[in-house]
């Protein structure tokens, strides 16, 4: 039976304005003078994900301390959120696709490269436009629940897949649906998967591509992505937005990707960067009886079976990677990092990036009941449910158990019989709460639900 929804929130008037992404860093020595005399990037732009990968590469002796220092010094050049299609920019794109932000506002940078502490004129203009939009919403009586519908959420999911967005979008769209009072029969994790499998990857943006959110902004931002999807029949054009117009009406004057001319930030749906079915997948199996979330970011033909290397927290796993204790073919298991177990479900950016930086990203799967940063890439399987803290199978694994990650058949499994799993479950005991998990955190842990339903509270 689907879990009952709480009564919806107050359903007020409102909209969102994203503070804006930071600009990517420029690696020293990777700029040249263009025909106009200006310095232009030659392709090695830096972002927080690249910095974390550099830490892993340094730990394996693949780069020296000087190279790591350069990456750290130049990777975060100014104000704003992470510069690429990580969680902040993913969710800014989600909110715009939902119709809860003015078109084009998700991609506008927070600051210029010349003055990284001053808000851009574009963002100042956005602030003025948002005030006018609020008055318009009040005049029309257009409240949030008239905009946030199951169809609007499907539009948001389509944009996530088109841009190669963060797996955190799974949690957050489920949570938005919950707070909007949308029944789980109308929008759930299987709907997220269903919608996404129709949508090809068309955004050539980091972490899987070479460009950043500011590059997307230069060619028109999220509206161009949405226009491409609408023309391909992959969006609901009749959804209402905070402009007081529908999605289709908002996009009427937006160019298609083909009309942009030569550029490789966005690909057309007809010739995508990667075909549909090769980004976020919802997996199941005897290791994830409810669900798990796998991020492919355009990779195909991924399949791995290997021995589990089990760690009960993120720090221990990161230490093992940096010490060279994780080998090709291993399945790195990080558990007790789910909503209840952590508590709070932290992101596994450090171990995931360390694997990539160490040259193991193609050869080691990371399986966790925690979540990932949008910067994470490699063979990443998160949100494994039920989580270890409630006796889920991931908490029953021991080193050497053979784990299979088979995205093509949506499988996450372990080579253990049901009898063996049942015997281990009888011996399993809940771990003591982690230090500091009392008071408000303890109350949260007692009320939070599974990541399968968005890690919302009951």
Buried (B, 14 or more C-beta within 10 A) or exposed (E): EEBEBEEBEEEEBEBBBBBBBBBBBBBEEBBEEEEEEEEEBEEBBBBBBBBBBBBBBBBBEBBEEEBBEBBBEBBBBBBBBBBBBBBBBBBBBBBBBBBBBBBBBBBBBBBBBEEBEBBBEBBEEBEEBBEEBBEBBEEEEBBBBBBBBBBBBBBBBBBBBBBBBBBBBBBBBBBBBBBBBBBBEEBBBEBBBEBBBBBBBBBBBBBBBBBBBBBBBEBBBBBBBBBBBBBBEBBBBEBBBBBBBBBBBBBEEBBBBEEBEEEEBBBBBEEBBBEBBBBBBBBBBBBBBBBBBBBBBBBEEBEBBBBBBBBBBBEEBBBBBBEEEBEEEBBBBBBBBBBBBBBBBBBBBBBBBBBBBBBBBEBBBBBBBBBBBBBBBBBBBBBBBBBBBBBBBBBBBEEEBEBBBBBEEBBBBBEBEEEEBEEBEEEEEEEEBBEEBEEEBEEBBEEBBBBBBBBBBE
